[in-house]
Each structure stands twice: as structure tokens, then as C-alpha cells.
Amino acid sequence: MSELTIRRTRTVVMIGRCVRLSRRNIDALLTSLLLPVILMLLFVYLFGGAIETDSAYVTYVVPGVLLLCAGFGAAGTAISVTTDLTNGMIERLRTVDVAATSIIAGHVVASVARNTVSTVLVLGVAVAIGFRPAVEPLRWLAAGGVLLMFLLAVSWLSAAFGLLARTPEAASGYTFLVMFLPYPSSAFVPVDTMPAWLRGFAENQPVTAVIESLRGLLLDTPVGSAPARAAAWCLALLAVAVVLSAALFRRRIA
């Protein structure tokens, strides 16, 4: 077999390993699947009546909850990577010449898979409580593409945080930034209700671009330049994360 085929095979094996680990860690799996649903119900039924938007609050809040799913799933990615580093698994894999990209890709793809299941679950519950998205297939495909880019970017960035951390507990703390970003954005309240000093950040951070893209595409409203800005942010974050994770991996195994 060629070297490229061998690398692809090893990457597939690493993906299968990480997916199996996710299935076996029932507590973490249930948390990543159910917590976004609980948060959505919390926002809709406890806070929704006090927040004014142009539509029903469940319609407004669903895109933000979808990005919260990504944040929670990303935390699990960082913890898994750090656990592999601290329990000696990385050294064992390196003895059989498994490339760093294959090891990290396994964790990233498993994270994207978990987040995909969580996204479907959140959307199902949202529809049950009143969310009525657009039905055009092309808009669904475009929304799925934007969300997939964001999931891939934050999962790889969290893998880099996992390589940076020395303990699983520290890895969980490092991903707080990813989980926090949806709050100072248009996810849960309109940006124009925020103080001026916060509004500038909220309008120009990656999560807002992704949320506005999802909101427009799913609700059949104008999206303007939001998808282009979202794609630019996601690709930039992904490029930084891939380069950073490669450098951190070499440092950790040196």
C-alpha cells in the first residue's frame, strides 16, 4: 500500500476508536446530548417572556442553542486529548508510527459526530415546542454547511487546548472561552440592547456571524454578508487550530 493509503487507514482507525470511546462514556455522552436541550427549555420558558424579539423567542433562540451544543461537545474533545496524553496512550500510538494528524483527527471527527446527534435532538425538541424553520432544501443544506464548518473549527481548536493543558481538569477550563462566546453575541438577546462597549465586540465576533447565518437560512429571512463572514471566521479559526495543534503535539512528545 502507498504511504497515503496507510495514513488514511490509520486515520479511519483513530476515528473509530474515538467514536467507541464516546459511546462507552455514557455520562459524558448524555450530558453533551441533554444539557443543550435543558438550556433551551430554560431560556424559552423562564427567560423568554422577559426578552423582546421580532418573533417568538423559541424561534430566535434555537440558533444560539445549536452553537452551545458545539461548545459543550468541544469541551469533551479537549478532555479526551489531554487524557490520551496523560495516560500514555499517545506514546503507545506513536510507537506504531501513527501520525499526529490521525490522532487529533480521530478526536475531532468524534466530536463533530456527537455534536451532529445533539443538533438533531435540539432541533427535534425545538420543533415540538414551536420552532418552525423554513422548508427549502437548499437553505437547510447551506445552514448545515455553516454549522459543520463551525463544529469542525471549534473541535480542532479544543483539541489544541487539550494539547496545551497538563490535566483533564485544566483542559475543561481552557474550553470555557469557546462555551462563553455565544453569550456576548446575538444568540439570546438582540445585540442592539447591549451597552455600546459590549455591542462592538458582539457584532464582530465569529459566533454572531454564524448565528445570523443560521437564523436567516433557517427562517427564510435575508442573510446579507453573514454567511461569507461566518465562513471566513471558521476557516481562519480552523487554520490557526491545525497549525497550533501540530506545533503543540511536537512539543508535548519531544
N, C-alpha and C positions, 0 to 999 in steps of 0.2 A: 504493500500500500504506500501511496505517496505521503509525504510529511503533512500536507494539508488535510488529507483524509484522516490520518491518525489524530490530528488536533481536533477535527470536527467530532470524531468518535469520542474522544476524551471529554469534550465539552458536553456532549449529549449525556455521557455517564454522570458527569458532575451535576447536570440539571436534574437527572433522575434521582440522584442521591439527595439533593436539597429538597425536592418535592416530597420524597418519602419522609424526610425529617420533619417537614411541615405537617404532614398528615399524622405523624406519631405524637407530635407535641399538641395534644388536644386542648390544653388550657390556653396556650398562646393562639391557637387557631380559632377557638371560639371567641376569644377576646377581640381579635382582629376582624372577625365577621360580625359580631353582635354589637360592639361598642359604637360604631358609626350609626347603626340603626337607633340605638338608645339615645344618642346625642341628637339625632334628627327629631325624634319624638319629643325630646326635651325642649329643643328650640321652638318647634311648631306649637306645642300645646302649653308651654309655660311662658315663653317669651314672645311668641308670635303675635299675640293680641296687643302688645305694647309697642310693636315696631310697625311703622307705616311704610308700605311699599306700593308700587303701581299695580301689583297683582296679589293674589292670595299668598300668604307667607310661605306655605309649603312649596309653591311654585318658585318663589325667589330663592329659598334656602338650599334646595337639593343640589345644585352645582357645587356649593361650598362644602356640603357634607361629603360629596364624592371625593373632593380633594383632601378632606380629613381622613378618609379611608387610606389614601396614599401615604399620609404622614404616619399613621399607626402601623401600616404594613412596612414602611421604611425603617421604623424603629426595630422591628423584628429582624430585618436584614443586617443592620449594624451589629446587633447582639449575636446573631449566628456567625458572622465573620469573626468577631472577637473571640467567641467560644472556640472556633476552629484553631485560632492562633494560640490560645492559652492551654488547650488540652493536647497539643502536639499533633493534631490532625494535619495541619499544613505541612509539617516536616515529613510526615509519612507519605503524603501525596507527592511531595517534591522528590522523594527517593525513587519514585517510578516515573519521573520526568513529566509530571502534569504541569502545563503552563499556567502562569498566574492568571491570564485572561480566562482560561477554562474554569478555574476555581471560583473566581469572582463572578463570572457569567452564570454559573450554577445558582449562586445565591440570588443574583439579580432576577433571573427568569422565574425562580420560585416565588420571589416577592411579587412580581408582576402577575403571576398566576393567582396568588392569594388575593391580591387587590382586585383582580377581574371578577372573582367569585363574590367578593364583598360588594363591588359596584353593582352587580346584577341583583344581589339581595337588597341593597339600599333602594335601587330603582323600583323593585317589586313592591316593597313596603310603601314607598312614596306614592306610587300609583294607587295603592289601596287606600291611602288617606287623602287623596285628592289631587295629586300631581298629574297633569295632562300634557304630556310632551307632544311636539309635532310628529307627524307620521311619515314625512317624506324620507325614503331610504337614504338618499344622498346626504341629508342633514345628519342622520344618525351615523352614517359612515364617517363624515367629517368630524363629528363630536367624538366618536370613538378614536379616531386618529389623533386628535389633540390630547385626549385623556391618556392614550397609550404613550405618547411622547413624554408627557409629564410623569407618568408612572416609571418609565424607563430612566428618566433623568434623576428623579429623587431616589430611586432604588440604588442606582450606581453611586450617587453622592453619599448615600447612607453606608454603602459598602466601604467607601473611602473613610468615613467616620469610624467604621468598625476597625479598619486597619490602623487608624490613629490611636484608638483607645487601648488602654492596657488591661481593662477588665470589662466584662459584660455590663456591669452597672454603669461604668463610665460611658460605654457606647450608647446606652439608653439615654443618658444625659446629653450627649453630643447631638442626638437627633431631635432634641427639644426645639431647635431652631426651625427644622422642617415642619414639625407639628404646629408651631406657633404662627407661621406665616399666614395661614388662612384667616386668622382673627383680625389683624390690621389690613384688611382688604375689603372688597365688596361682597364677601361671602355671606355675611349675616346681617349687615346694615348697609344702606347706601353710603357711598364714600362722601357725598356732599353734606352728610350730617356730622362728620368728624371735625375736630379742630384743624385749623389751617396747617399747623406744623406736622400733623399726622396725615392729613389728606394728601400732601405731596408724595409721601412715601407710599401710601396705599394705592395711589393711582399709577405709580411707576414701578411696582414690584411684579415679579413673574406670576404670582398666584392670581392677581387681579386680571391680568391678560387672559389666563387660562379660564377663569370663571366667567368672564364676559363672553368669551368664545363659546363655552358650553351653554351658557344661558341663552345667547342669541340663536345658536344652532338648534337646541332642543325645543325652544319656544317659538321658533319661526319668526324671530324679530331681527332687525338689522344688526349686523356684527361689525361693520366698519373694518378697521385695520386690526381688530383684536386677534383674529387667527394668525395673521402674519407676525404680530408681536409675540404671541404665545409660542409659535414655532421657533422664532429666533431665540427667545429665552430658554426654551427646552433644549435646543441644540447646543447653545452656549454652555449651559449647565452640564449637559452630558459630556461635552468635550473636556471641560475642566475636570469633571469627576473621573473620567477614564484616565487622563494623564496623571492626575493626583493619586489615584489608586495604584497605578503601575509604579510610581515613584515610592509610595509608602510600602508597597509589597516588597520591593527590592530592599528597602531599609530594614524592614522587620525580619527578613530571613537572612540578612547579611551576617 
